[in-house]
Amino acid sequence: PAEPYSIGVVTAAGSGGGEFGQRELQKLWGQGSKFVGPYQSIAWFYAATTGQVSIWSGFKGPCGVVASDEAGGLDAIAHAARTVRRGTGAMVVGSAEAPLAPYSMVCQLGYPELSTAEDPDRAYLPFTEKACGFAPAEGGAMLVVEDENRARERGTDVRALVAGHSATFTGASRWEESREGLARAIKGALDEAGCAPEEIDVVFADAMGVPEADRAEALAIADALGAHGSRVPVTAPKTGTGRAYCAAPVLDVASAVFAMENGLVPPTPNVFDICHDLDLVMSRARPAELRTALVLSRGLMGSNAALVVRRGGDSAR
């Protein structure tokens, strides 16, 4: 880049290079410690993604990593926005997870929220009576966050605006308590965005897939949005791809941008009948005028976050 110190990087991660770590562990147990490279000590460190993006791209501005559980995906975007407001030209932000290597799957077996269903189409069914946990996934997304005026001055299309964010903490697997914590996060994000509940056009749900967690989320949406909570379209595209931990909410933000651009609420794959008072979009995408999206995320260790995103150019309702 022409001004390397004006561009920073921040990512959220639960772990670092899963594939590399798997190979090195196999060498350790199959051939011995002398066959394990020294890079193993940092390659699976959660900050590895930020480091690699920064090094390979030549971005030398403020860099960091957010370790706040799955909600870190939204927290990283908020961190990037704050960094830009303090004067940094632009921030590359996002998350990528690759938790399907054998050793990382063994680590996940300790999560009571992990689905044990063998049928892929029935493994991850949030907000239904058949909910039995979540299916993990690999994937990620990276975004560029910069000052709106600066972006427009250099002729860049502003696809969305980071309007408001808030985060809370309620404790590991304490799903009943997450109702209050998530509701407070939603209200905090709305307050920061100067957004009334009825201005939310679509909600991208956390959708844990655990009955207690699903009930808490549905009630939190009702608590924070009032009567509008049962009318606003809600979606959880991740039921079709799996839950990519810290990357899951960043993928939801990317999906929200596409949804607002195309006037379509994406469906919640494999879910056809729910047991909560939500207007969950199922079966097929729903056409709608979308100007403001609310993205929710909770982590297994107790973090909650909410992010309000407006369509590009809609800085005010």
DOZALO-889970 format. One record per atom (N, C-alpha, C): residue in three letters; x, y, z. Coordinates in steps of 0.2 Angstrom, whole numbers, plus 5000, padded with zeros to 4 digits. Layout:
alaXYZ ...
//
This chain:
pro500449945000 pro500050005000 pro500450065000 ala500250124997 ala500550184997 ala500750215004 glu500250205008 glu500350235015 glu500250175020 pro500750135021 pro500650065025 pro500450085032 tyr500750135035 tyr500550155042 tyr499850175043 ser499550195038 ser498850215038 ser498250165038 ile498550095037 ile498050045037 ile498249995042 gly497749975046 gly497849925052 gly497449865051 val497549815055 val497249745055 val496949725061 val496349705062 val496149675068 val495649615066 thr495749565070 thr495349505069 thr495149475075 ala494649435075 ala494449395081 ala494549325079 ala494749285084 ala494949215083 ala494849175089 gly494649105088 gly494649065094 gly495349025094 ser495649015088 ser496248985088 ser496649005081 gly497248985080 gly497549005074 gly497548955069 gly498148935066 gly498148895060 gly498048815062 gly497448805061 gly497248735063 gly497548675059 glu497548695052 glu497848645048 glu498548635049 phe498948685050 phe499648685051 phe499748645057 gly499348665063 gly499448635069 gly499348555069 gln498848535065 gln498648465064 gln499248425061 arg499548455056 arg500148425053 arg500748415058 glu500848475062 glu501448475066 glu501348425072 leu500648415074 leu500548365080 leu500648295077 gln500448285071 gln500548215068 gln501248205067 lys501648255066 lys502448245066 lys502648225073 leu502448265077 leu502648255084 leu502548185087 trp501948155086 trp501748095088 trp502048035083 gly502048055077 gly502247995072 gly503047995071 gln503348055072 gln504148055070 gln504548075076 gly504248115080 gly504648145086 gly504748215086 ser504948245091 ser504948315092 ser505448355087 lys505948315085 lys506448355081 lys506148365074 phe505548335072 phe505248345066 phe504748405066 val504648435072 val504148485073 val504548555072 gly504248595067 gly504548665066 gly504448715072 pro504948755073 pro504848805078 pro504248855077 tyr503948855070 tyr503448905069 tyr502748875072 gln502748815074 gln502148785078 gln502048825084 ser502548855087 ser502348885093 ser501948945093 ile501948975086 ile501549035085 ile500949025080 ala501048975076 ala500548965070 ala499848955073 trp499748915078 trp499048905080 trp498848955086 phe499249005087 phe499149055092 phe498549095089 tyr498049125093 tyr497449155090 tyr497649225087 ala498249255088 ala498449315084 ala498749305078 ala498849235076 ala499149225069 ala498849255063 thr498149255063 thr497849285057 thr498049355056 thr497949395061 thr498149465061 thr498849475059 gly499249435061 gly499949445060 gly500149425052 gln499849375050 gln499949355043 gln499649405038 val499049425039 val498649475035 val499149535035 ser499349565041 ser499749625041 ser500449615037 ile500749555038 ile501449545035 ile501349535028 trp500949495025 trp500849485018 trp500549545014 ser500149585017 ser499849645014 ser500249705015 gly500749705020 gly501149765021 gly500749815025 phe500249795029 phe499849845033 phe500249855039 lys500449915041 lys500849925047 lys500549975052 gly499849985051 gly499550035055 gly499349995062 pro498950015066 pro498749985072 pro498449915071 cys498749865074 cys498549795073 cys498349765080 gly497849715080 gly497649685086 gly497249625085 val497049595090 val496649535090 val496149535095 val495549515094 val495049525099 val494849445102 ala494949435108 ala494849375111 ala494249375116 ser493649385113 ser493049385117 ser492549335114 asp492749275113 asp492349215112 asp491949225105 glu491449195103 glu491149205097 glu490949275095 ala490749305100 ala490549375100 ala491049425097 gly491649395098 gly492249435095 gly492249455088 gly491849425084 gly491749445077 gly491449515076 leu490949525081 leu490649595081 leu491049645084 asp491349615090 asp491749665094 asp492349685090 ala492649645085 ala493249665081 ala493049725076 ile492449715073 ile492149765069 ile492049835073 ala491849835079 ala491749895083 ala492449925085 his492949875086 his493549905088 his493849935082 ala493749905076 ala494049945069 ala493750005068 ala493050015070 ala492750075069 ala492950135074 arg493150105080 arg493350155085 arg494150175083 thr494450135080 thr495150145078 thr495150195072 val494650195068 val494650235062 val494450305065 arg493950305070 arg493750375072 arg494350405076 arg494850365078 arg495450405081 arg495950425076 gly495850415070 gly496250445065 gly496550395060 thr496550325061 thr496850285056 thr496450285050 gly496850275044 gly496450285038 gly495950235036 ala496150165038 ala495750115036 ala495950055040 met495450005042 met495549945045 met495349885041 val495749835041 val495549775038 val495349735044 val494649705044 val494449675050 val494049615048 gly494049565052 gly493649505051 gly493849445055 ser493649385053 ser493849325056 ser493849265052 ala494249215053 ala494249155049 ala494349105054 glu493949045054 glu494048995058 glu494148925054 ala494548875056 ala494548815053 ala494548765059 pro494048745062 pro494048705068 pro493848635066 leu493948605060 leu493748535058 leu494348485058 ala494948505060 ala495448465060 ala495348415066 pro495648355066 pro495448305071 pro495648325078 tyr496248365079 tyr496348385086 tyr495848435089 ser495648485084 ser495248535086 ser494548505087 met494348455084 met493648425085 met493648385091 val494248355093 val494248325100 val494148375105 cys494448435104 cys494348495109 cys493648515110 gln493248515104 gln492548535104 gln492048485107 leu492348425108 leu491848375111 leu491648385118 gly492048425121 gly491848445128 gly491248495128 tyr491048525123 tyr490548575123 tyr489848545123 pro489448555128 pro488848515128 pro488348545123 glu488548605120 glu488048635115 glu488148605108 leu488748565107 leu488848535101 leu488348485099 ser488048485093 ser487548435091 ser487948365090 thr487548315092 thr487748245090 thr487348215085 ala486848245082 ala486448215077 ala486848195071 glu486748135068 glu487148115063 glu486848135056 asp486248155055 asp485948175049 asp486148255048 pro486448275043 pro486648345042 pro486048385042 asp485548365039 asp484948405038 asp484548415045 arg484748375050 arg484348385057 arg484848405062 ala485548415060 ala486048425066 ala485948495069 tyr485748545065 tyr485748615067 tyr485048645066 leu484548645070 leu483948665069 leu483748715075 pro483948775075 pro483848825080 pro483048845080 phe482848865086 phe482148885087 phe481648835085 thr481848775085 thr481348715084 thr481248675090 glu480748635090 glu480748585095 glu481248525095 lys481548525089 lys482048475088 lys482748495088 ala482848555091 ala483448585092 ala483948545097 cys484548525094 cys484948485098 cys485648505098 gly485748565097 gly486448595097 gly486648625090 phe487248645090 phe487448675083 phe487948635080 ala488048645073 ala488548605069 ala489148655068 pro489748635069 pro490348685068 pro490448695061 ala490848745059 ala490948755052 ala491648795051 glu491948785045 glu492548825043 glu492348885039 gly492648935039 gly492548995035 gly492749055038 gly492549115034 gly492749175037 gly492549235032 ala492649295034 ala492549355030 ala493049405032 met493249445028 met493649505030 met493349565026 leu493249625030 leu492949685028 leu493449745029 val493349795025 val493749855026 val493249915029 val493549935034 val493149995038 val493550055037 glu493250105035 glu493550175035 glu493050225036 asp493350285037 asp492850345037 asp492450355031 glu491850365032 glu491350375026 glu491550425021 asn491750485024 asn491950545020 asn492550525016 arg493050495019 arg493650485016 arg493550435010 ala493150385012 ala492950335006 ala492650365000 arg492150415002 arg491850444996 arg492350484992 glu492750524996 glu493250564992 glu493650534987 arg493850464989 arg494250434984 arg493850384979 gly493150404979 gly492750364974 gly492550294976 thr492650274982 thr492450204984 thr491650204986 asp491350154983 asp490650144985 asp490650124993 val490250154997 val490150145004 val489550095004 arg489650035005 arg489149975005 arg488749975011 ala489049995017 ala488649995023 ala488950035028 leu488650055033 leu488850095039 leu488850065045 val489350065049 val489350035056 val489050085060 ala488450075062 ala488050125066 ala488050115074 gly488050055076 gly488050055084 gly488249985086 his488549975092 his488849915094 his488749915102 ser488649855105 ser488649855112 ser488849775114 ala489149765119 ala489349705121 ala489249695129 thr489049635131 thr488949615138 thr489249545139 phe489249525146 phe489549465148 phe489049425153 thr488849365152 thr488449335156 thr488649265159 gly489249245157 gly489549185159 gly489449115155 ala489849075156 ala489949015151 ala489248975152 ser488948955146 ser488348915146 ser487848935150 arg487748995153 arg487249015157 arg486649045152 trp486349005149 trp485949025143 trp485349065146 glu485049055152 glu484449085154 glu484649165156 glu485249165158 glu485549235160 glu485749275153 ser485849235148 ser485949275142 ser485449315139 arg484849295141 arg484249335139 arg484349415141 glu484449425147 glu484549495150 glu485249525147 gly485749485146 gly486349515144 gly486349525136 leu485949485132 leu485849505125 leu485449555124 ala484849565128 ala484449615128 ala484749685129 arg485249685134 arg485549745136 arg486049765130 ala486349715127 ala486849725121 ala486449755115 ile485849735114 ile485449755109 ile485249825110 lys484949845116 lys484749915118 lys485349955117 gly485949935119 gly486549975119 gly486749995112 ala486749945108 ala486849955101 ala486350005097 leu485749995099 leu485250045096 leu485350115099 asp485550115105 asp485650185108 asp486250215104 glu486750185103 glu487350205100 glu487250225093 ala486750195090 ala486550205083 ala486050255082 gly485750275088 gly485250325088 gly484650295084 cys484550235085 cys484050195081 cys483450175085 ala482850185083 ala482250155087 ala482150085085 pro481850045090 pro481749975088 pro481349965082 glu480850005080 glu480449995074 glu480850005068 glu481450035068 glu481850055062 glu482249985060 ile482249935064 ile482649875062 ile482249845057 asp482549825051 asp482149795046 asp482249715046 val482849695049 val482949625049 val483449615054 val483349555057 val483849525063 val484149465060 phe484849465061 phe485249405060 phe485349375066 ala485049325068 ala485049295075 ala485649255076 asp485849255082 asp486449205084 asp486249135083 ala485649115085 ala485449045083 ala485848995086 met485948985092 met486348935095 met486148865094 gly485448855093 gly485248785092 gly485148745098 val485248775104 val485148745111 val484448765113 pro483948725115 pro483348755117 pro483348805122 glu483748805127 glu483748855132 glu484048925129 ala484548915125 ala484848975122 ala484349005117 asp484048965113 asp483548995108 asp482949025112 arg482749005117 arg482149035121 arg482449105123 ala483049105126 ala483349165129 ala483449215123 glu483649195117 glu483749245112 glu483049275110 ala482549225109 ala481949255107 ala481649305112 leu481749285118 leu481449335123 leu481849395123 ala482549395122 ala482949455122 ala482749495116 ile482549475111 ile482349515105 ile481749545107 ala481249515110 ala480649545112 ala480749595117 asp481149585122 asp481349625127 asp481649695125 ala482049685120 ala482349745117 ala481949785112 leu481649745108 leu481249775102 leu480549785103 gly480249765109 gly479549765111 gly479149735106 ala478549765104 ala478049725100 ala478349715093 his478849755091 his479149755084 his479549685084 gly479749655090 gly480149595090 gly479849535087 ser479149535087 ser478749475084 ser478649495077 arg478749555074 arg478549565067 arg479149575063 val479749595065 val480349605061 val480549535058 pro480749535052 pro481049465049 pro481649445053 val481749385055 val482349355058 val482549305054 thr483249295053 thr483549245049 thr484149225052 ala484349155050 ala484949125053 ala485249085047 pro485549115042 pro485849085036 pro486349025038 lys486649035044 lys487148995047 lys486948915047 thr486248905048 thr486048835048 thr486148795042 gly486348835037 gly486448795030 gly487248785030 thr487648825033 thr488348815033 thr488748785039 gly488348795045 gly488648785051 gly488948845054 arg489148835061 arg489248895065 arg490048895065 ala490348955062 ala491048955062 ala491348995067 tyr491048985073 tyr491349025079 tyr491449095078 cys492049125079 cys492149195079 cys491949225072 ala492049185067 ala491949205060 ala491149205059 ala490749175062 ala490049165061 ala489649235061 pro489749285066 pro489449345065 pro489749395060 val490349385058 val490649425053 val490349405046 leu490249335045 leu489849315039 leu489149335039 asp488849345045 asp488149375046 asp488149445044 val488649485046 val488749555044 val488749555036 ala489249515033 ala489249515026 ala488649495022 ser488249445025 ser487649435023 ser487149485023 ala487149525029 ala486749585030 ala486849635025 val487449645023 val487649695018 val487349675011 phe487449615009 phe487149585003 phe486349585003 ala486049575009 ala485349575010 ala485049645008 met485449695011 met485149765011 met485249785003 glu485849765000 glu485949784993 glu485449754988 asn485249694990 asn484749654985 asn484049654987 gly483949684993 gly483249684995 gly482949614996 leu483349574999 leu483149505000 leu483349485007 val482949455011 val483149425018 val483249355016 pro483849325018 pro484049255016 pro483649215021 pro483549155018 pro483149105022 pro483549065028 thr483249035032 thr483548995037 thr483548915035 pro484048895032 pro484048825029 pro483848765034 asn483448725031 asn483248665035 asn482748675041 val482648735042 val482148745047 val481448765044 phe480948725046 phe480248735043 phe479748745048 asp479848735054 asp479348745059 asp479648765066 ile479448825068 ile479748855075 ile479348855080 cys479548855086 cys479148855093 cys479248915097 his479448975093 his479549035097 his479149095093 asp479049145097 asp478649205094 asp479149245090 leu479349215084 leu479849255080 leu479549245072 asp479649295068 asp479549295061 asp480149275058 leu480249205059 leu480849175056 leu480749165048 val481249185044 val481149175037 val481449105035 met480949065033 met481148995031 met481048985024 ser481248925022 ser481148895015 ser481448935009 arg481348995009 arg481549035003 arg481649115005 ala482049145001 ala482249215003 ala481549255002 arg481549315006 arg480949355007 arg481149425004 pro480849444999 pro480949514997 pro480749565002 ala481149615003 ala480949665008 ala481449735007 glu481149785009 glu481549845009 glu481949855015 leu482649845014 leu483049835020 leu483549895020 arg483449935026 arg483949995027 arg484349985033 thr484149945038 thr484449935044 thr484449865047 ala485049835048 ala485049765050 ala485349765057 leu485149715061 leu485349705068 leu485649635068 val486349625070 val486649565070 val486849545077 leu486649485079 leu486749465086 leu487249405086 ser487649405092 ser488049345093 ser488149335100 arg488249275102 arg488349255109 arg488949195108 gly489349195113 gly489849145113 gly489749085119 leu490049035118 leu489948975123 leu490248995130 met490749045130 met491049065136 met490649125139 gly490149145136 gly489749195140 gly489749265137 ser490049285131 ser490049345128 ser489449355124 asn489149415124 asn488549435120 asn488749505116 ala488549505110 ala488649565106 ala488049585101 ala487949645100 ala487449665095 ala487749725091 leu487649715084 leu487949765080 leu487349795075 val487249855075 val486749885070 val487149915064 val486949895058 val487249905052 val486749945047 arg486849995044 arg486450035040 arg486650025032 arg486250025028 arg486350015021 arg486750075019 gly487250065014 gly487650125012 gly487350185010 gly487450245012 gly487150305011 gly486550315015 asp486350275019 asp485850285024 asp486050295031 ser486450355032 ser486750375038 ser486250395043 ala485650415040 ala485150435044 ala484450405041 arg484050395046 arg483350355043 arg482950405040 
//
